[in-house]
Amino acid sequence: MRLFAKGLLSSVGLTLVFAPGALANWSRVNAMGGDDRLLLDDNTIRYRFPHQLVNYHDVNVEDGAGFSIVHEYGDATVGAMHDATPGSTNFLNLMYARNNWGAILWLDHQSDGEDLPGYTGAWVNFGTELGGGDFAIGGGFFSDDPGGGGDAVTGFEGHANFRGADGVSTWLNLGPIGEVTFESVADDHSMFSVEAGLGGNHTFGTSGTVVCGVFASFENFSPDVGDAISTIILPDFHVGAEYDVGSWFGYGVTLRAGANRMTEWEDGAITHMFMQDFGFGIGNDRVSIDGVLHDDVLRDGPYIVGGEDNGLFTQLSVTIGLD
């Protein structure tokens, strides 16, 4: 059974002050440790906290399949997003923000009549400023037919997120963040999870940025038949960095690297996981092209050098500013 909350809100991060109008995307996030809340100026944060939509107006294309457009009309910001990536359920998102609040309507559907299960859902996510930080609350209903045989189950998901204001340290920008998620699927299971963490972000002039964070989470999964399963992730480390190395025909060139190290405890079993990524960006204040490099390219080199046709990127994003 799919857990919608894990797909939409997969990790915890820190509180930061966001610079308006910056060009960024998921390729930048994934090349710098994989948690968008560690970054100062990335448009991906608007999906977690919809009131942040007012700070990011752009056209964004992810991997040539998913795309979004967010634009300012008068005193309001409106937008839409569609993800056509194979296996994705994100059919259409409608976004609206004004002043210090915003909302996103998520409409999901997935079915090809044969290989993929039938899945339909609708969620609303509302965000606003609270206590000097960010707050979001949302929920929705879904129907899932895992085998495609007509035995669909229905469920409800709700979540709340808070990211406190920064200012504890000028270097670390430490800030608390919390997330609570609940899911209930009729005649199948219920799930409750809570996450918390701290992180830091430091910018070196205009050329470099370092991000880091340490987080913990607990999840209790209770099937209608069988014993409950408890999962603890502790610790969960994220670290990333980017540095502007120069310019190329008037476009800035940025190199990036990031890693994620976590330990999962599940009913006595311990699993250690480690991921690392490298990426780059080319752009200016109007357009940005960002990519995550394929691991085999770093080991074997490009085809002309290593003789291995691995492909250069695992992810590629293009963002065009509308301000």
N, C-alpha and C positions, 0 to 999 in steps of 0.2 A: 504494500500500500504506500502510495506516495505521501510524503509529509510536505505539504505546501510551505509550511513555515521554514523548513530547512532550506528549501530552494530560494526563498525570497530573503530570508534573514539568516545567513549561514554562519556568521561569526560576530564577535564583539570587538569594539575598538575604543577610541578615545574622543574627547571633546576638543574641538579646534575652532578657531575663527576662520571663516572661509572668505577668500578673496573673490569678489564678483567678476563675472565675465571671462573667467579663465577657460581655455580649451583643454579638454581632457576626456578620457574614456576608459572602458574596461581593460584595454590592452595596457594602459599605464598602470592601472590598479594591480593587475595580475603580475606584472613585471616587478612590482615593488612590495611583494609579500602577500598580496591577495585580499587585503582588507581596506575597503574604500574609506573607512572612517579614520584611517591614519594619514590621509592626505589633506593638505590645506585647501586645494583649489581644484576639485574634481567634480564634474557634473553628475557622476554616478550617485552622489549622496542625495540627490533629489528624489530618488525612488524609495529611500528609507524614510526621509523626512520631507514630505511634499511641499512644505512652505519654502524650502530652499529652491524651488523652481524659479522664483523671481530673480535669482542670482545667475542663472545659466540659460541663455537663449542661443540655440544652435540647431544645426542639422547633424545628426550622428549616424554613421553606418558601421555596423559591427560584423566583421567576417563576410561581408557581401550579402548577408541574409537578413539580419535584424536592422531596423532603422527607427529613428525617432526625430521629431521636429518640435521644438519648443520656441515660441515667439511671444513677444510682448505686444498687447493690443490695448492701448489706452493705459488704464491703471491696473490691468489684469495681465497675467501670463497664462497662456493656454498651450496645450501640446497633445501629441498622440504618439504612440509607439507600437510597433508591430515586430514580432520576432518570428521569422520564417525558417529558423534553424531546424533541421530534421530532429524530431523527438521533443521539440518544445511545445508547451501548451499555451504559451503567451500569445493569444490571438490578437488582442487589441487592448491598449491602455489609453484612457482619456484623462488628461491632467488639467488642473486649474489651480491657480494661486493668486492671492491678492493681499497686499500689505504683509502681515505676519502670519498668515495661515494658508494652507493649501490642501488639496485632496486629489487622489488618484482612484479611478474606477478601473479595476482589472477584470477583463473578460477573457477567460481561458477556454480553449477547446482543442482536443487532440483525438484524431481517429483517421485511419486510412482504410478501415473496413477489413483489414487482414492482419498486418504485422503489429500495429500499435493498438493499445487498449482504447476504449471510448472514455473520454474524460471531459467534463464540462464543469465550469465553476465561475463564480463572480465574487469579487472582494472589493472593499472600500478601505482605503488607508488615508487617515486624516492627520495632518501635522501642524504644529504651531510652536511658538517660542514659549518657554516655561522656566521661570526662575533663572533667567539669564542663559539658559541652554535650549536644547531642542527636545520636543516630545512628540511622539506619534502613537496613535492607537488605531486598530483596524480589525477587520474580521470578514468572514464570508462563508458561503456554502458551496459545496461541490458534490458531484456525482461521478463515481468511478466504476467502470466495468472492466476489471483486470483481464478477464479472458475473452472479452468481446462476445460473450454468449447470452447477454441480456440479464445477467444476475448482478445488476448495478447496486452499489452501496452508496449511501449519502452521508455526508459529514459536515462538520462545522469547525472552523479554525478562527482563533482570536489571538491577538498579540498586542503588547504595549512595549514601547521603547523610550528610554530617556538617556540623553547625553548632556551631562552637566557643563557649565561654563568653564573655560580655561582660566589661567591666571595664577595657578599655584606656583609655577616656575616659569621664568622667561625662556629658559632653555628647553625644558621638557614639555611645557604646556600640558601638564598632567590634568586629567579630568575623569570623573567617574562616568561609567555608562552601564545601563542595565537593560535587560530584555527578558520578558516573560511571555511564554507561548503555551497555548492550550489547543488541543485538537481532539475531537470526538467523532468517531465513525460508527454509525449504527450497526449493531450485531457484529462488530469486528474488534475495535480497540479504542483506547483513549491514551492521550500522551500529554505530559506536562514537562516543560523545561524552563530553566532559568540560567542566565548567563551574566557575567560581570567582568569588568577589566579596566585596566589603566594603560595609557600609552603616551608616546611623546613624538614631537615633530620639531626639527630644528633646521632652519634655512641658513645657509652660508652665503651671505650677500645675495647676488642674483644668479649664482652659478650652480649651487648644489643644495640638495635637501636630503636629510636622513630621517627615517621614521622607524619607530619601534613600539612594541606593545606586548603585554603579557596578560592572558585571560584565563578564565575557568568557567566550566559549564557543567550542569547536572540535568539529566533527562530520565524520566520514568515512563516506560512504555508498558501499558497494561492491556494485554489481549483479553477478549471475552472468554477465551478458552486457554488455559495454561497459566504459567507463572509470569509475574511482572519482571521486566528487564530494566535494570538501572545502569546508566552509563555516566561516567564522570570523565571529563577531559581536563587534565591538570598535570603540568602546565601547558599552555598553548602560546608559543612565542611567534611573533611576526617581526620581521625586520626588512627594511628596504632602503634604497638610496638611488638618487639620480644626480647627474652632473652635466651641465652644458659644456660641451667640448669645443664649440666653435660655430661657424656658420658655413653654409654651402649655397652659393648663388642667392644670398639674401635670406635664407631660411636657417634658423637655429637648429643645431644637432645636439640631441641629448642621449646619453647612455644610461641604462638602468640595470639594477640587479636587486633581487629580493629572495627571501626564504621564509619558510614556515615549518616549525618543529613542534609536534604535539605528542602527548602521551594519553592514550585512552584506556580507561579501566572499565571493563564490562563483565560483571558477575565473576570476578576472580581472574579473568583473562586480561593481560596487559599487551597493548599494541603500541609500538612507537612508529610514528610517521614523520617523514621529512620530505619537503618539496623545495626546489629552488628554480628560479627563472631569471632569464636575462632578456633585456629588450632595448628598444631605442625609440626616439621620436624625432621627427623633422617637421618644423612648422614656424609660424609666426602668430600674431594676434588675430589673424583671420582664418587660418586653416592649419590643421595639425594631422599628421599621419603617424600612427604609433603601431608598433608591432612587438610580439613576444617571439623570441628566437627559438627555433627547434633545437632541442638538446644535442641531437646528433650532428648538427652543423658545427657546434662548438668543439665536438670531439674529432670529427672527420674533416671539417672544413667544407667549403662549397664543392660542387661536383668537379670543377676543373682542377681542384687541388687533391681532394680525397678520393674521387672516383665513386662516391656514394651519393645517389640521388635521393636525399632525405627531405627535400623541401626546405625553404628558408625559414618560414614562420609557422607557428602553431595558432596564432591569432593576429588579426590585422584590423585596425580601426581607423576611420577617417571622421574628423569633426570640422565643421565649418561654422564659424561664429556669425550670429545674426545681429549683434549690437554694433 
